Amino acid sequence: MSRLDELIKKLCPDGVEYVKIGKLCDKTKNIQWNNVSETFEYIDLATVDISTHNITSTITITKYDAPSRARQIVKTDDILFATTRPTQMRVCKISSKYDGQICSTGFCVLRPLKDSVIPSYLLHAISTEYFKLYLEKNQSIGNYPAISDSLLKKFQIPLPPLEVQREIVRILDSFTEYIDLLEKELVLRKKQYTYYRDYLLNFGDDVKRRTLGEVCNILTGYPFDSSLFSESGVRLMRGMNIKRGQLDFTETNNRYWNDISGFEKYLLNENDIVIAMDGSLVGKSYGIIKKEELPLILVQRVARLRSDTMNIRYVYFWILSHFTDYVDKKKSPGAIPHISQKDISNFKIPVPSLEEQERIVAILDRFDRLCNDFTCGLPAEIQARQKQYAYYRDKLLNFKKLN
């Protein structure tokens, strides 16, 4: 940091000017579909990863099949910011790979004037907590909060000399590059984990198979009236709290019941398996209850599995490995995909000896902790580095304002 301190002392000792984003960006253009015949790669809101700020995928489009929102032409070093649900901070910088391609009108496209602001500096500046607070204050209220491009561009960022900007970018990019390396390592470890899980759970015909209904006690939740949910009390276990093997309890999706009286039957225990029975991720939404998440009350359209005869984590790993394919064949068609308790009960599982179950679990638990546990392993390291980056980002981008 000493070089940065020296630069600030030399080039802007009395502070820096704060400038509206709009004054630091050039105008952008929309495509005129009638005048083109080429194919383009389309960047939609969902294709920008909230965590890594990378474009994860695109679809190829022409003027004949382009979505109605596919209109904005992007260039290398443009900054895209999703204006729908803006506090999710879905933001990215366009690489040369996507130069001249098309993005959704759901993005505000910022094209930095490079003689005034370095693109990566602008990217870091609109990733700060200060910017997020501005979004919270100025976004529209409703089921889909949003902020207009014009209002977004009124946010003021500190604008030190370019040499100072470059040093700040160098420091902050060192954090993000290391986080990217950790994310790539985690992807490889998850592939390795999946390989060994499927390998260890590949049994021959000599191992007897039984249904989940035979080896587990299965219960579905209580049909609570959502209008009577309270702001405190005992937290509810709902389908939306289950996301691809992880349980997700946040301030925005937590719901409570004021009292457990009469609902003791639906209280969950540590190591209970929970499965969402409907929704877009049915067959992919399941998790296992941890002690620190209790107490929890089971809600309708969520199934609970509990067993006294099987290693429950063995059951869980088998579900992770094979349940999705089973559900794809069994789930009911329609607007809301659904799987019944009967179909869950009929799902078959091989039953090796308890000793073999425990051996498999011991191996897979090590992989699971490495890939998914936020108290240790790669997820914990990534989380720690993200917090470190956020601390220095907000600290370095908080300049004294020039009078």
N, C-alpha and C positions, 0 to 999 in steps of 0.2 A: 504493500500500500504506500510505501514511502515515495515512490516515483509519482504516484497520483497526488499525494500531498504537495510535492514540489511543484507539479504542474499547476495545481490550483493556486498555490501561493504566488506563482509567477504570472499566470495568465488571467486569473479571475479572483483576486484576493478579497474583493469587496462584495462578492456574490455574482449571480448570473441572472439574466433575464428569463422570465417564464413566458412561453409563447404558446398560443393555441395550435393544436395539432394541424388544423386546417390550413394555417399559414405556412406550414412546413411540407405540404404535400402538393403534388401536381394533379391536374385533372386526369380522369380515367375515361375510357370509352366502352360503350356496349357494342356487341356484335350486331350487324345487320344480316340476319340469317338468309334473307332473299338473295344476297349478293355473294354468297360463298358456296363452295362445293366440297371443301375439305372435311376431314374428320378431326375431332378435337377430343382431348381428355377433359372430363367434367369433374370439378371439385365441389362436392356437396358438403353441407354442414357436418354430417355424420362421419365424413372421411377425415376430419381433422381431430387427432387424438388430444383430449383435454390434458392428459398427464405429460406427454412427450412433446406436444406442439408440432408433431410431424403429420404429413399427409400420408395416411395409411393405405389408401387405394383410390382409384378413379374408375369411371366408366367411359367408354368410347361413345361419342354421340355425333350425329350429323344433323343437318337442318330438318330432316324428316322425323327424327325421334327425340330431338332435344327437349328436355323438360322446360316448362314455361319460365322457370326461374334461372335457366342457364343462359345468362346474357352478358356477364361482365368479363372483359378480356384482361388477363393478368400478365404481368411481366416479371422478369427476374428481379428479386429484392423487394417486390411489393409485400406489404404486410396485410394479411387478412384477419379481420376480427368479426366473429359471429355476433350479430346484433339481436338475435333471438335468444332469450335466456342469457343475457350478456355476462352475468356474474359467474357463469360456468368457466369464463375465461378461455373460450375456444379460439386460439390465436396461432398463427404460423407465419413464417416467411417463405416466399416463393423462391425455389431454387431454379437453376437454369433448366432443369428437366421439364418444368412446367411453363417455360416462357412461351407466351402467345396462346395459352390454353384458356379455358372458360371456367368461371366459378359462379356459384349461386348468388342471386341478389340478396340472399340472407346474410352475406358478408359485407362489411364496409371495407372497401379496398383503399388502402393508404399507400400512395406512391411517393416515397420520400424525395425531397429536393436535396440531392446529395452534396451540394455545396453548402448546405445549412445543417443537415442532420444525417448521421450514419444510419442506414437501415436497421442494423442490429441494435443500435442505441435506442431507436424508436420502439423496437420490439420489446426491449427490456423495460422501457418507460411505461408502456401500456400493460405491463404484467404486474405492476406494483400494487400494493395494498391501497395506496392512495387512489389509484385509478378505479379499483374495485369499489371503494366507498363512493366515488363519484357516480358509478353506474347504479349502485343501490339507491342512491338519492334521486336519480334522474330517469330511471327506467319506468315504463308504463306498468300499471298494476293489472293483474289478471292471471288466467291460467297459463298464458305464454307471455311473460314479461319481455319487453323489447325496448330498444333505444334507437332513435333515428340517427342516420349518418351525420346529419348536421349538428345534432346535440353532442354526439361523440367527439366530433372535431373541435368542439369548443373547449375541451379539456386542455389545460395548460401544463406543459412539461418544462422542466428546467433545461436551458439550452446553453451549456458551456461551450468554449471553443472546440473545434474538431479534434485537436490534439488530446484534450481532456476526455472527449467522448470516446476516442479510440482506446485510451487506457482503461476506461471503465468497461468497455466492451471486452477488452482482452481479459480482464479479471473475471467478469461474469460469465463469459464464454468458457473459461476454464472449468467452472462449476457445471455448466450445462453439458459440456462435452463429456465430462466424467460420468454424469448421470446417464447420458445416452449409452455409454459403454456398459454401465451396470444394467440398463434396460435390455440391451442386446444379449448380455450374459444370462439374464433371467429368462429370456425367450429360449435360449439354448438349453438351459437347465429344465425348463418345463417340457421341452420336447424329449429330453432324456428321461424325465420322470414318467411321461406318458408311455414311452417305449418300455421301460422296466415294469410299469404297472400292468400293461397289457401282456407282457411276457410272463410275469409271475402268475397272472390270473388266467392263463391258457391251460385249462385242464382237459384231460382226456376223458373218454367215456367210462373209465373205471371209477371216477369220482361220482358219487351219488348226488343228484340234484333234487332240491326241494323248493317249494314256493316261498315267497316272503311271508305269505299268510301263515305258513306252517312253522316258520322259525322266528317270526317277530309278532309282537302285539301292535296292531295298526289302529290308529284312532284319527278321525278327522275333527276339525275344530268346531267351536261353537259359533252360531250365526249372530254375532253381535250387531246391534243397530248402530251404524256408524255415526248417526246424529247424536248419540249419547256418549261418544268418546269424551274423555276428560283431558285436561292439560297436565295432569300428574296422576300418580298412582302406580299400578302395575303395568309394565309395558306389554304390548300385544305382539304376537308373532304372526305377521301377515305375509302373504305371498310376495308383496313388493319388497320385503326385507331379505329375500333370498335371491342371490345373483351369482349363478355359475359357480357353485361350490363355496361361495363366501356369504356370510350373513352380514347384512348392511344395515346398521342402526345409526341414523343421523338425526340431527335436530329437525330436518325437514320431513322425514318419513316416519318418525316415531309417533305412535298413538298409544293411548293409555285407557285403562279401565280403573275406576276409582277404588275397587275393592275386589278381593278374591273370593268372598263369601259366595258359595253356591257353584263356584267354578274350579274347585280343587281338582276335579277329574281332568281338567285341561291344562293344569300346570305342567310345564316341561321340566325334565331332568337333564343333568349334564350327560353328554354323549347321545342324547336322543337325535335321531336323524329326522329332518323335516324336508318335505317335498311339496313344492307348489303344484297345485292340481289344475290350474288353468292360466291363461295368458300367453303372450307371444313366446315366452321362454319355457313353456311347459315341457318337461322332459330334460331340461338343462338347468333348472333352478332347484338346487338341493343343497343342504348344508348340514353341519353337525354342531350341536349346541355346546358352547363352552361355559364353564362354571361362572366366569365373570359376567356373562350375559344374563344370568338369572336374577330375579324371577321373570318368567315369561308365560303368558297365557296363549294357548293355541286358538287361532281364529279359523272360521269356516274357509273351505277351499285350500287348506293346508293339511297334509297328512303327516302323522308322527309315527315313527318306527322305533320300537324298543324291544330288546331281546335279553333273555336270561340264559339262553343256551348257545348263543353264537358270540364271537368277538365282534362287537358292533362296528368297530372300525374296519374290520374285514368286510362286513356287509356294505359299509359306506364306500370303500374302494371298489367293490364290485359294481355298485350303482354308478359310480363315476365312470367306470370303464364300459358298461354295457347298457345302461338304462335309456340313454338317448335314442339309440336305434330301436329299442323295444317300443318306446312311446311313439316314435314316428309312425309305427305300424298300427298302434292302438288308439291314438288320440282322435277324438271326434272332430269332424270337419266343421266349418262354420266361422262366424265372425270372431268368436273367442275359443281357441283350441282348448280342449279339456280332456283329462284322463280320470277315470273313475277309481274309487277305492277298490272295487273288484279287480280291475286290471292291475293295480299296484300289487294287490294280494297274490295275483297269479304269476307275477314275474318270478322266473326261476333262478336259483343261485346254487352253484356247486357247494357241497358241504364236506370239505376235507377235515381232518382231525383238528382239534383246538390247538394242538402244538403247531401244526402247519399254518393255521390261520395266524397265530401269534408271530411266527417267523416272517410271514409275508408282511404283516402290519409293521413289524420293527423296521424292515427295509424301506417300505413306502412312507412311513412316518418321517424318516430322515429327509427324503426328497420333498415331502409335503411342507415340512418346516422351512427348508431352504427356499422353496418357491412361493410360499403363501403366508408364512408367519411374520407379522409385522413387529414381533419382539426379538427376532433373530434372523440370521440369514440375509439374503439379498434384498428382500422387501424392506427390512429394517434399515439396511445400509442406504437404499435408495431414498427412503423417507427422511433419514437424517441428512443426506446431502441436499435434498430439496428444501428442507428447513434452513440449512446453512446458506444455500443460494438466496432464498427469500429474504433472509436477514441482511445479507450484504447488498442485495439489490435495492431494498428499501433504504438502507443506510447511505449507499453511494449516490442514490438519485434524489436525495433530500438536501438540495443546495439552499444556501442563504439567498433570499431574493434581493436582487439589485434594486436599490432605490431609484 
